[in-house]
Amino acid sequence: MRAMNAPAAIFDTHLEQFDQDVIEASHAQPVMVDFWADWCPPCRALTPVLERVIAHHAGRIRLAKVEVDEGANMKLAGRYGLRGFPTVLLFINGEIVGRFASAQSERWVHEFIAEHTSLE
């Protein structure tokens, strides 16, 4: 159970809140952003992998979920030059420090995080 004011480890965000939820928040701790779509089988395969990895890191990294087909969220995909889904971006101190596309294994995602952060 998290403290009343502690941010959720996994949360949905959208175009209007992205800068606050991701860019600003990444100055306090790393934020991974999963750009996904409901119609995308690899997106659905990656979701439980990301959830387990985030749970493993217990509050030391957050996961923002952006459904690209919702509202104006596709503009975010355009902003970051995304060509397919799922695509995951890792933000630290307001900057993208890593990215990957398509479904990956849990081990691969752990290694990706370790490569780009001080988390193991």
Backbone as ProteinMPNN parsed JSONL, in Angstrom:
{"seq_chain_A": "MRAMNAPAAIFDTHLEQFDQDVIEASHAQPVMVDFWADWCPPCRALTPVLERVIAHHAGRIRLAKVEVDEGANMKLAGRYGLRGFPTVLLFINGEIVGRFASAQSERWVHEFIAEHTSLE", "coords_chain_A": {"N_chain_A": [[0.843, -1.18, 0.0], [0.57, 2.204, -0.809], [1.74, 5.419, 0.331], [-0.496, 8.128, 1.131], [0.052, 10.502, -0.379], [1.92, 9.645, -2.177], [3.019, 9.139, -5.505], [1.417, 7.066, -7.977], [2.865, 4.004, -9.075], [2.379, 2.964, -11.591], [0.638, 4.49, -14.141], [-1.908, 6.157, -16.098], [-1.482, 8.542, -18.681], [-1.841, 11.546, -20.675], [-1.863, 13.708, -23.582], [-2.316, 16.391, -22.63], [-1.407, 16.329, -19.984], [1.124, 15.309, -20.082], [3.692, 16.625, -20.002], [3.877, 17.454, -17.315], [3.345, 15.014, -15.915], [5.336, 13.305, -16.877], [7.796, 14.551, -18.008], [8.468, 16.588, -16.055], [8.218, 14.999, -13.712], [10.233, 13.154, -14.111], [12.518, 14.284, -13.169], [12.631, 13.71, -10.527], [12.546, 10.913, -10.319], [13.278, 8.077, -12.466], [11.18, 7.746, -15.368], [9.393, 5.545, -17.24], [7.795, 5.384, -20.38], [5.125, 3.934, -21.881], [3.98, 3.636, -24.988], [1.096, 2.66, -26.433], [-1.494, 0.621, -28.008], [-4.859, -0.522, -28.037], [-5.608, -2.344, -30.014], [-3.332, -3.706, -30.635], [-1.508, -6.584, -30.607], [1.285, -7.117, -29.752], [1.548, -5.013, -27.936], [-0.26, -5.706, -25.932], [1.012, -8.0, -25.059], [3.369, -6.983, -23.965], [2.542, -5.451, -21.782], [2.026, -6.958, -19.22], [4.654, -7.722, -18.689], [6.026, -5.267, -18.329], [4.606, -4.385, -16.079], [5.387, -6.281, -14.118], [8.149, -5.758, -13.992], [8.201, -3.075, -13.101], [6.975, -3.424, -10.601], [8.943, -4.982, -9.388], [10.949, -3.102, -8.986], [9.883, -1.516, -7.049], [8.797, 1.295, -6.514], [10.972, 2.85, -7.293], [11.105, 3.544, -9.892], [8.871, 4.774, -12.364], [5.962, 4.036, -14.379], [4.449, 5.337, -17.117], [1.507, 5.185, -18.994], [0.493, 5.571, -22.285], [-2.169, 5.67, -24.284], [-2.282, 5.53, -27.605], [-4.381, 5.874, -29.393], [-6.254, 7.37, -28.122], [-7.976, 10.352, -27.741], [-5.968, 13.203, -28.303], [-3.544, 11.933, -28.201], [-1.923, 10.756, -30.169], [-0.415, 12.795, -31.161], [1.672, 12.996, -29.355], [3.114, 10.708, -29.99], [3.967, 11.484, -32.515], [5.543, 13.703, -31.795], [7.747, 12.46, -30.644], [8.706, 10.939, -32.696], [7.775, 8.313, -33.16], [7.31, 5.199, -34.729], [6.023, 2.783, -34.623], [4.139, 0.475, -32.561], [4.186, -1.522, -29.595], [6.062, 1.21, -28.23], [8.596, 2.107, -26.031], [9.755, 4.69, -24.037], [12.395, 5.989, -22.05], [12.682, 8.311, -19.575], [14.84, 10.547, -17.931], [15.613, 13.168, -15.804], [14.146, 14.917, -17.444], [14.876, 14.25, -20.026], [15.085, 11.992, -22.845], [16.589, 8.961, -22.326], [16.757, 6.432, -23.222], [15.264, 3.992, -25.424], [12.948, 1.565, -26.682], [11.375, -0.72, -28.966], [8.557, -2.801, -29.675], [7.452, -5.97, -28.278], [9.209, -7.247, -25.473], [11.299, -9.454, -23.515], [11.008, -10.091, -19.959], [13.494, -10.228, -18.681], [15.071, -8.859, -20.576], [13.987, -6.263, -20.406], [14.625, -5.617, -17.755], [17.431, -5.528, -18.033], [17.657, -3.411, -19.845], [16.76, -1.256, -18.25], [18.739, -1.324, -16.235], [20.974, -0.692, -17.763], [20.558, 1.99, -18.397], [20.076, 3.368, -16.05], [20.742, 3.709, -12.493], [19.594, 1.59, -11.334], [19.145, -1.862, -10.527]], "CA_chain_A": [[0.0, 0.0, 0.0], [1.402, 3.405, -0.903], [1.338, 6.558, 1.159], [-1.577, 8.907, 0.521], [0.536, 11.481, -1.346], [2.913, 9.047, -3.068], [2.476, 8.922, -6.844], [1.259, 5.673, -8.386], [3.996, 3.489, -9.84], [1.892, 2.794, -12.961], [-0.484, 5.419, -14.297], [-2.235, 6.614, -17.448], [-1.325, 9.971, -18.921], [-2.33, 11.973, -21.984], [-1.175, 14.866, -24.147], [-2.426, 17.599, -21.812], [-0.709, 16.157, -18.706], [2.378, 14.603, -20.313], [4.869, 17.358, -19.523], [3.9, 17.388, -15.849], [3.392, 13.624, -15.451], [6.537, 12.589, -17.318], [9.001, 15.382, -18.098], [8.777, 17.142, -14.728], [8.365, 13.911, -12.736], [11.483, 12.415, -14.342], [13.596, 14.927, -12.416], [12.637, 13.084, -9.201], [12.874, 9.499, -10.515], [13.078, 7.689, -13.862], [9.82, 7.451, -15.817], [9.25, 4.854, -18.521], [6.515, 5.695, -21.02], [4.683, 2.883, -22.794], [3.022, 4.077, -26.009], [0.437, 1.411, -26.795], [-2.838, 0.689, -28.584], [-5.655, -1.681, -27.656], [-5.688, -3.268, -31.137], [-1.962, -4.147, -30.906], [-1.135, -7.758, -29.81], [2.546, -6.97, -29.017], [1.312, -4.097, -26.811], [-0.899, -6.485, -24.87], [2.022, -8.931, -24.542], [4.367, -6.24, -23.194], [1.962, -4.859, -20.568], [2.33, -7.664, -17.965], [6.109, -7.692, -18.493], [6.343, -3.969, -17.729], [4.02, -4.339, -14.735], [6.247, -7.057, -13.211], [9.426, -5.051, -13.835], [7.955, -1.909, -12.247], [6.742, -3.946, -9.246], [10.249, -5.416, -8.879], [11.724, -1.92, -8.585], [9.21, -1.011, -5.846], [8.751, 2.737, -6.284], [12.191, 3.553, -7.713], [10.88, 3.933, -11.284], [7.439, 4.823, -12.644], [5.549, 3.694, -15.734], [3.319, 6.092, -17.664], [0.895, 4.509, -20.13], [-0.146, 6.497, -23.22], [-2.92, 4.987, -25.329], [-2.1, 6.439, -28.74], [-5.642, 6.098, -30.103], [-7.162, 8.117, -27.253], [-7.876, 11.81, -27.838], [-4.884, 13.768, -29.116], [-2.287, 11.296, -27.802], [-1.061, 10.442, -31.315], [0.517, 13.921, -31.304], [2.864, 12.656, -28.571], [3.882, 9.765, -30.803], [4.618, 12.3, -33.536], [6.573, 14.527, -31.148], [8.934, 11.651, -30.372], [9.094, 10.206, -33.896], [7.484, 6.889, -33.024], [6.85, 4.622, -35.99], [5.242, 1.576, -34.36], [3.759, 0.284, -31.166], [4.508, -0.589, -28.53], [7.374, 1.839, -28.087], [8.818, 2.547, -24.655], [10.8, 5.695, -23.854], [12.819, 6.154, -20.664], [13.037, 9.7, -19.294], [15.535, 10.916, -16.701], [15.904, 14.608, -15.806], [13.467, 15.57, -18.548], [15.441, 13.842, -21.315], [15.012, 10.58, -23.212], [17.903, 8.327, -22.2], [16.695, 5.131, -23.874], [13.991, 3.635, -26.049], [12.875, 0.287, -27.386], [10.102, -0.964, -29.63], [8.057, -4.166, -29.736], [7.422, -6.712, -27.016], [10.509, -7.757, -25.04], [11.209, -10.324, -22.344], [11.2, -9.435, -18.668], [14.944, -10.099, -18.48], [15.557, -7.809, -21.469], [13.57, -4.965, -19.868], [15.477, -5.373, -16.579], [18.756, -5.138, -18.532], [17.487, -2.077, -20.421], [16.719, -0.308, -17.132], [20.064, -1.314, -15.599], [21.909, -0.024, -18.682], [20.293, 3.423, -18.485], [19.868, 3.954, -14.722], [21.533, 3.072, -11.439], [18.768, 0.505, -10.796], [19.504, -3.216, -10.99]], "C_chain_A": [[0.892, 1.249, 0.0], [0.859, 4.507, -0.002], [0.312, 7.399, 0.404], [-1.094, 9.863, -0.567], [1.562, 10.917, -2.323], [2.283, 8.822, -4.443], [2.379, 7.429, -7.155], [2.456, 5.248, -9.226], [3.634, 3.321, -11.313], [0.645, 3.664, -13.105], [-0.696, 5.748, -15.766], [-1.966, 8.107, -17.528], [-1.779, 10.27, -20.343], [-1.621, 13.263, -22.376], [-1.163, 16.06, -23.195], [-1.631, 17.512, -20.509], [0.711, 15.628, -18.864], [3.587, 15.336, -19.74], [4.98, 17.302, -18.003], [4.119, 15.954, -15.367], [4.704, 12.924, -15.765], [7.776, 13.468, -17.251], [9.391, 15.914, -16.719], [9.036, 16.039, -13.711], [9.689, 13.174, -12.894], [12.691, 13.086, -13.705], [13.707, 14.318, -11.017], [13.009, 11.606, -9.271], [12.619, 9.142, -11.974], [11.607, 7.379, -14.157], [9.906, 6.77, -17.174], [7.878, 5.204, -19.071], [6.23, 4.622, -22.057], [3.62, 3.471, -23.713], [2.402, 2.811, -26.59], [-0.919, 1.682, -27.436], [-3.561, -0.616, -28.254], [-5.687, -2.748, -28.748], [-4.363, -3.987, -31.406], [-1.579, -5.358, -30.038], [0.226, -7.64, -29.109], [2.423, -6.014, -27.825], [0.72, -4.858, -25.637], [0.077, -7.489, -24.266], [3.025, -8.219, -23.641], [3.821, -5.738, -21.857], [2.284, -5.641, -19.294], [3.825, -7.717, -17.659], [6.5, -6.391, -17.804], [5.802, -3.871, -16.308], [4.882, -5.102, -13.73], [7.567, -6.347, -12.957], [9.253, -3.846, -12.911], [7.73, -2.359, -10.805], [8.06, -4.38, -8.606], [11.049, -4.229, -8.339], [11.051, -1.108, -7.474], [9.353, 0.491, -5.599], [9.987, 3.509, -6.692], [12.132, 3.989, -9.171], [9.372, 3.884, -11.502], [7.184, 4.476, -14.099], [4.314, 4.495, -16.098], [2.817, 5.355, -18.894], [0.181, 5.552, -20.986], [-0.84, 5.669, -24.294], [-2.977, 5.916, -26.539], [-3.39, 6.735, -29.495], [-6.639, 6.92, -29.3], [-6.921, 9.618, -27.397], [-6.759, 12.251, -28.771], [-3.536, 13.107, -28.823], [-1.366, 10.941, -28.959], [-0.078, 11.583, -31.573], [1.789, 13.674, -30.5], [3.74, 11.675, -29.338], [4.622, 10.513, -31.904], [5.748, 13.133, -32.971], [7.873, 13.745, -30.972], [9.327, 10.741, -31.532], [8.849, 8.71, -33.82], [6.87, 6.366, -34.309], [5.981, 3.387, -35.797], [4.991, 1.431, -32.878], [3.835, -1.192, -30.822], [5.898, 0.013, -28.707], [7.455, 2.36, -26.663], [9.98, 3.525, -24.64], [11.122, 5.775, -22.369], [13.317, 7.577, -20.483], [13.74, 9.807, -17.947], [15.905, 12.383, -16.835], [15.346, 15.311, -17.038], [13.933, 15.173, -19.933], [15.202, 12.358, -21.571], [16.424, 10.007, -23.137], [17.929, 6.947, -22.84], [15.324, 4.907, -24.468], [14.091, 2.232, -26.603], [11.477, 0.131, -27.958], [9.818, -2.46, -29.636], [8.096, -4.827, -28.363], [8.812, -7.27, -26.738], [10.291, -8.65, -23.827], [11.424, -9.52, -21.065], [12.694, -9.219, -18.401], [15.503, -8.954, -19.32], [15.214, -6.43, -20.905], [14.372, -4.624, -18.612], [16.858, -4.892, -17.019], [18.73, -3.738, -19.142], [17.507, -1.021, -19.318], [18.089, -0.2, -16.475], [21.082, -0.562, -16.45], [21.773, 1.498, -18.631], [20.093, 4.129, -17.143], [20.838, 3.316, -13.736], [20.757, 1.931, -10.789], [19.234, -0.831, -11.35], [18.305, -4.118, -10.961]], "O_chain_A": [[1.868, 1.313, 0.748], [-0.314, 4.517, 0.37], [0.267, 7.375, -0.826], [-1.771, 10.02, -1.583], [2.028, 11.635, -3.207], [1.143, 8.367, -4.536], [3.169, 6.63, -6.652], [2.994, 6.041, -9.997], [4.48, 3.513, -12.187], [-0.28, 3.584, -12.297], [0.222, 5.632, -16.578], [-2.192, 8.844, -16.569], [-2.067, 9.358, -21.118], [-0.87, 13.835, -21.586], [-0.117, 16.671, -22.978], [-1.22, 18.545, -19.981], [1.434, 15.509, -17.875], [4.416, 14.727, -19.064], [6.074, 17.12, -17.468], [4.972, 15.705, -14.515], [5.142, 12.053, -15.014], [8.712, 13.162, -16.512], [10.519, 15.711, -16.269], [9.979, 16.135, -12.925], [10.214, 12.629, -11.923], [13.781, 12.514, -13.701], [14.763, 14.401, -10.39], [13.706, 11.098, -8.393], [11.842, 9.815, -12.652], [10.89, 6.829, -13.32], [10.423, 7.338, -18.136], [6.91, 5.308, -18.318], [7.003, 4.428, -22.995], [2.506, 3.767, -23.282], [3.103, 1.984, -27.173], [-1.426, 2.803, -27.414], [-2.946, -1.68, -28.199], [-5.782, -3.937, -28.442], [-4.288, -4.803, -32.326], [-1.343, -5.187, -28.842], [0.323, -8.035, -27.947], [3.114, -6.184, -26.82], [1.14, -4.682, -24.493], [-0.019, -7.8, -23.079], [3.484, -8.794, -22.653], [4.578, -5.614, -20.894], [2.783, -5.037, -18.344], [4.217, -7.752, -16.492], [7.224, -6.407, -16.809], [6.47, -3.33, -15.427], [5.09, -4.63, -12.612], [8.055, -6.334, -11.826], [10.082, -3.624, -12.028], [8.246, -1.732, -9.88], [8.269, -4.167, -7.411], [11.749, -4.359, -7.334], [11.61, -0.112, -7.014], [9.95, 0.912, -4.608], [10.054, 4.716, -6.462], [13.006, 4.719, -9.637], [8.676, 3.062, -10.905], [8.069, 4.601, -14.946], [3.263, 4.356, -15.472], [3.609, 4.947, -19.743], [-0.635, 6.324, -20.482], [-0.18, 5.038, -25.119], [-3.634, 6.956, -26.505], [-3.478, 7.758, -30.175], [-7.76, 7.143, -29.756], [-5.804, 10.097, -27.201], [-6.621, 11.74, -29.883], [-2.492, 13.664, -29.163], [-0.155, 10.832, -28.769], [0.988, 11.356, -32.146], [2.87, 14.095, -30.911], [4.965, 11.796, -29.336], [5.779, 10.208, -32.193], [6.801, 13.258, -33.596], [8.963, 14.294, -31.13], [10.182, 9.87, -31.376], [9.629, 7.924, -34.357], [6.01, 7.014, -34.906], [5.271, 2.985, -36.719], [5.547, 2.156, -32.054], [3.573, -2.036, -31.679], [6.792, -0.617, -29.272], [6.517, 2.971, -26.152], [11.056, 3.234, -25.162], [10.234, 5.646, -21.527], [14.259, 8.003, -21.151], [13.296, 9.234, -16.952], [16.448, 12.8, -17.858], [15.991, 16.192, -17.605], [13.436, 15.707, -20.925], [15.126, 11.562, -20.634], [17.341, 10.499, -23.795], [18.996, 6.352, -22.989], [14.347, 5.543, -24.075], [15.175, 1.763, -26.951], [10.524, 0.762, -27.5], [10.738, -3.278, -29.606], [8.694, -4.31, -27.42], [9.508, -7.712, -27.653], [9.238, -8.609, -23.191], [11.956, -8.41, -21.096], [13.101, -8.149, -17.949], [16.315, -8.166, -18.835], [16.051, -5.528, -20.921], [14.759, -3.471, -18.421], [17.398, -3.95, -16.44], [19.675, -2.968, -18.974], [18.194, -0.007, -19.44], [18.55, 0.904, -16.189], [21.953, 0.127, -15.917], [22.758, 2.215, -18.802], [19.955, 5.351, -17.102], [21.657, 2.478, -14.114], [21.213, 1.362, -9.797], [19.663, -0.922, -12.5], [18.407, -5.293, -11.313]]}, "name": "protein", "num_of_chains": 1, "seq": "MRAMNAPAAIFDTHLEQFDQDVIEASHAQPVMVDFWADWCPPCRALTPVLERVIAHHAGRIRLAKVEVDEGANMKLAGRYGLRGFPTVLLFINGEIVGRFASAQSERWVHEFIAEHTSLE"}
